[in-house]
Amino acid sequence: KTEACALYHYRYLESCQLVGGLATPSIDVCSQGEDNTCEAFIMEDCTYFGEAVLTETSVTDSHSCQELLETIGFAYHAVYFTYSSKSHTCTFYDSAEMDCASLSGPVLPKYDTCIGGASSTAAPTTAAPTTTAAPTTAAPTTAAPTTAAPTTAAPT
């Protein structure tokens, strides 16, 4: 099996057009996560297996979508959200199960060491950006296709 990897010297995830996660912790808490920890790995380009139980097109941003999930998600038996900044669409799912084609995270720790003893939950998912973000001083990230079994996602 061949794996393709890319090395970035900045954290591009803030420019992603599709963001997803659980109701808590907040997106802000997750985006300020510590580099060089297992929680810094982010699943990307995901296919969601849960049923879409609510789709709203009047939501202004991912923070509002997440807050809406936290506030009314129980009424729809929703546990996971995605927000598209391109279409301003907030979607609730009844499951956080997904299969993701890509992964990004720090150079260290090695991902293999994280999946063995880390939590069974993954960080918020994001779709690949279509624009380039300005470089930052954050630790480098890598992206690699994965064939891991579907995981549940939880913001860190």
N, C-alpha and C positions, 0 to 999 in steps of 0.2 A: 504494500500500500504506500502510495506517495502522499506526503503531507506538504502543503505549501504554507509558508510562514512569511509574515511581513513584520519588520521592526520599525516602530514609530518612536520618536523622541518626544512625544507630547501625548496628552490624553485627549483623544478626539471624540469621546463619547458624548460630550455636551452638544455636539452638532447633529446627533442622530435624529432621524425623522420619526422613528417608532420607538417608544419606551414602554416598558411593562413592569409590573410588580404586584406585590401584595398590598393590602391596605396600610400596613405598618412594617417596618419603620418608614419614615418619610423619604421621599426622593432626595431631599437635601441632606439628610443624615447619610444616606448611601453614597451620594456623590462626594462626600467629604471623607469617605472611608480611607483607612490607612493603606498606603502603598506597601508592597512587599509582604502581604499577608494572603492567606488563602481566600479571604473574603473579597480581595481585589479582582478576582477573576469574574469576567462578565460573559454570559452566554449570548450569542448573536445569531441573527438570521434564523429565527425559530419558527417552527410550525406548531401551532397550538392544538391540542387534542380535546380541550374542553369545549362545551357547547357555548356559543355566544348567547347570553341571556338578556343583554341589553346593549343597544348601540345608540349613542347620543351624538348629534352633529353640532350641538350648540355649546360645546365645552371649549374654553379658551386655551387651556394649556394642560400639560401632564400633571402638574400639581393639583389643579382643580379636579381632574379625572380621578386621581388617587383619593382626594378628599371626599369626592362623591361616592366612591367605593366604600370608604370607611363609614360614611354616613348612612347610605341606603342600600349598600350591597347585600346585606342580610335579607332584605325583602325579595331579592332575586336569587338567593342562594349563590351569590357570586363570591369568589375568593381571589380573583386575579383580574387585573385590568391591562389594557394596552391603550396607548394614546398616539395617534398619528398627527404630527404637527402639520403635515402637508394637507390633509383633509379636515383637520380639527375634529377628528372622530374619536370618541371615547367608547371602548367596548369592554363589557364585563363578561367574564367566563366563569363557569361553574366548577372549573378545575384549573390547577396550575401545571398540569402535565404538558410537556412539550418535548420536541426533538429539535436540537439546534445544530446548524451546520458549521458555526464558527465559534471561536473562543478568543477573548483577549484578556490580558492580565500582565502582571509584572514578570520580569526575567526570573526573579527569585521570590518566593520559593518555587520549586519545580511543580508543575500542575499534578504530576503523578503522585507526589507526596501529599498533595491536598485531597485528592479523591479517595485515598485510602483511609485517612483518619478524620477528615473534615466532616462537617455537617452534610446531610443528604440534600440540602437545599442549595440553590445557586443564587447568584446575585441578580439584580434586575436585568432584563434582557433589552437589547437594543438592536435596531436594524442598522446596517452599514450606512454611513453618511454619504450624501451626494456632494457635499461641499467640504473643503479643507479648513479645519480649524487652525487658529494661530498657534504656533508652538508655545509650550509652557516649559517649566522646569521640572515637571513631574517625571517619575521614573519611566523608562521605556516600557512599551507594551508589545505583546505579540498576538497574532491572530493565526489560528490553525484550524482546519476542518477537524471535526470530531465525529466519531461513530458511537459515542456513548449512548446508553439507553436513555429514554426520556427521563427528564428530571423535573422536580418541582422547583419553582423559583421563589426566592425570598430576598427582598432588598436587604442589604447589609449596611 
